[in-house]
Amino acid sequence: MMLSRLKQFALVALLAFAAGLFGGVAPALAGTGAISVLADGHALVTDAPPLVENGRVLVPVRPLAESLGARVSWDEKARSVLIEAEGKAVKLFIGSSSVLC
């Protein structure tokens, strides 16, 4: 059974915050150290480059979520990101492995 895009993203986000790696997105490490990220087979364009930290690839969440058709909003006071798609929402907190669905 296929998961909805938001459920797929929630799973990816949970893995990202728990493991520091965006599963469901294909990071490719070139021999030069450059990282390219593909989402749905297309290159993901980001304002901040993906980076490797402690052996994990970190990717900015906004361009990833938006490339999957989600709306993204930032709450500065709560230091959280709200990702909405298909009538559902996922909330991620900076510095936390918790995800609210």
C-alpha beads as a LAMMPS data file, in Angstrom:
LAMMPS data file: protein, C-alpha beads

101 atoms
100 bonds

1 atom types
1 bond types

-500.0 500.0 xlo xhi
-500.0 500.0 ylo yhi
-500.0 500.0 zlo zhi

Masses

1 110.0

Atoms # bond

1 1 1 0.000 0.000 0.000
2 1 1 1.370 3.425 -1.010
3 1 1 1.773 6.057 1.695
4 1 1 0.516 9.579 1.033
5 1 1 3.192 12.177 0.297
6 1 1 2.738 13.758 3.742
7 1 1 3.092 10.404 5.500
8 1 1 6.187 9.707 3.407
9 1 1 7.578 13.123 4.305
10 1 1 6.748 12.656 8.003
11 1 1 8.627 9.379 7.962
12 1 1 11.537 11.032 6.158
13 1 1 11.518 13.960 8.597
14 1 1 11.458 11.656 11.599
15 1 1 14.411 9.759 10.216
16 1 1 16.137 13.038 9.470
17 1 1 15.854 14.324 13.003
18 1 1 16.510 10.941 14.592
19 1 1 19.375 9.946 12.329
20 1 1 20.344 13.214 10.643
21 1 1 19.767 11.856 7.151
22 1 1 16.889 12.555 4.791
23 1 1 15.763 9.117 3.619
24 1 1 13.545 9.194 0.530
25 1 1 15.877 11.745 -1.020
26 1 1 18.940 10.544 -2.815
27 1 1 22.111 12.371 -1.793
28 1 1 25.047 11.739 -4.097
29 1 1 28.575 12.450 -2.951
30 1 1 30.820 13.326 -5.863
31 1 1 34.537 12.682 -5.703
32 1 1 35.028 16.435 -5.240
33 1 1 33.008 16.451 -2.028
34 1 1 30.040 18.249 -3.628
35 1 1 26.605 16.889 -2.692
36 1 1 23.705 16.780 -5.107
37 1 1 20.231 15.855 -3.877
38 1 1 17.465 14.366 -6.027
39 1 1 13.778 14.507 -5.056
40 1 1 11.377 12.641 -7.337
41 1 1 14.247 12.286 -9.800
42 1 1 14.902 16.036 -10.061
43 1 1 17.817 18.018 -8.647
44 1 1 16.826 19.820 -5.457
45 1 1 17.819 23.495 -5.523
46 1 1 18.553 24.954 -2.085
47 1 1 19.684 28.364 -0.815
48 1 1 22.009 26.614 1.643
49 1 1 24.010 23.675 0.340
50 1 1 23.507 20.189 1.756
51 1 1 26.384 19.221 4.002
52 1 1 27.894 16.223 5.692
53 1 1 28.073 16.409 9.486
54 1 1 29.225 13.493 11.642
55 1 1 28.908 11.173 8.638
56 1 1 25.312 12.233 7.892
57 1 1 23.936 14.293 5.010
58 1 1 21.892 17.298 6.193
59 1 1 19.443 18.870 3.732
60 1 1 17.410 22.089 4.251
61 1 1 13.809 21.054 5.023
62 1 1 11.940 23.860 3.191
63 1 1 13.111 23.072 -0.359
64 1 1 12.714 19.344 0.284
65 1 1 9.142 19.675 1.579
66 1 1 8.141 22.194 -1.088
67 1 1 9.537 19.941 -3.827
68 1 1 7.098 17.289 -2.561
69 1 1 4.174 19.749 -2.767
70 1 1 3.970 20.765 0.907
71 1 1 3.544 24.236 2.432
72 1 1 6.194 25.193 4.983
73 1 1 6.032 27.842 7.708
74 1 1 8.535 28.849 10.382
75 1 1 7.618 29.809 13.966
76 1 1 10.541 31.807 15.335
77 1 1 9.235 31.891 18.930
78 1 1 8.748 28.106 19.127
79 1 1 11.753 27.443 16.835
80 1 1 9.637 25.000 14.895
81 1 1 8.786 24.212 11.288
82 1 1 5.216 23.369 10.285
83 1 1 4.861 21.303 7.110
84 1 1 1.357 20.938 5.669
85 1 1 0.090 18.864 2.749
86 1 1 -2.999 16.886 1.839
87 1 1 -4.907 18.252 4.860
88 1 1 -2.313 16.941 7.319
89 1 1 0.542 18.562 9.206
90 1 1 3.926 17.677 10.647
91 1 1 5.712 19.915 13.154
92 1 1 9.483 19.676 13.611
93 1 1 11.380 21.364 16.446
94 1 1 14.907 22.637 15.979
95 1 1 17.361 20.693 18.134
96 1 1 14.877 17.937 18.891
97 1 1 14.238 14.465 17.514
98 1 1 10.499 14.901 18.281
99 1 1 7.968 15.191 15.487
100 1 1 4.286 16.075 15.978
101 1 1 1.817 14.750 13.426

Bonds

1 1 1 2
2 1 2 3
3 1 3 4
4 1 4 5
5 1 5 6
6 1 6 7
7 1 7 8
8 1 8 9
9 1 9 10
10 1 10 11
11 1 11 12
12 1 12 13
13 1 13 14
14 1 14 15
15 1 15 16
16 1 16 17
17 1 17 18
18 1 18 19
19 1 19 20
20 1 20 21
21 1 21 22
22 1 22 23
23 1 23 24
24 1 24 25
25 1 25 26
26 1 26 27
27 1 27 28
28 1 28 29
29 1 29 30
30 1 30 31
31 1 31 32
32 1 32 33
33 1 33 34
34 1 34 35
35 1 35 36
36 1 36 37
37 1 37 38
38 1 38 39
39 1 39 40
40 1 40 41
41 1 41 42
42 1 42 43
43 1 43 44
44 1 44 45
45 1 45 46
46 1 46 47
47 1 47 48
48 1 48 49
49 1 49 50
50 1 50 51
51 1 51 52
52 1 52 53
53 1 53 54
54 1 54 55
55 1 55 56
56 1 56 57
57 1 57 58
58 1 58 59
59 1 59 60
60 1 60 61
61 1 61 62
62 1 62 63
63 1 63 64
64 1 64 65
65 1 65 66
66 1 66 67
67 1 67 68
68 1 68 69
69 1 69 70
70 1 70 71
71 1 71 72
72 1 72 73
73 1 73 74
74 1 74 75
75 1 75 76
76 1 76 77
77 1 77 78
78 1 78 79
79 1 79 80
80 1 80 81
81 1 81 82
82 1 82 83
83 1 83 84
84 1 84 85
85 1 85 86
86 1 86 87
87 1 87 88
88 1 88 89
89 1 89 90
90 1 90 91
91 1 91 92
92 1 92 93
93 1 93 94
94 1 94 95
95 1 95 96
96 1 96 97
97 1 97 98
98 1 98 99
99 1 99 100
100 1 100 101
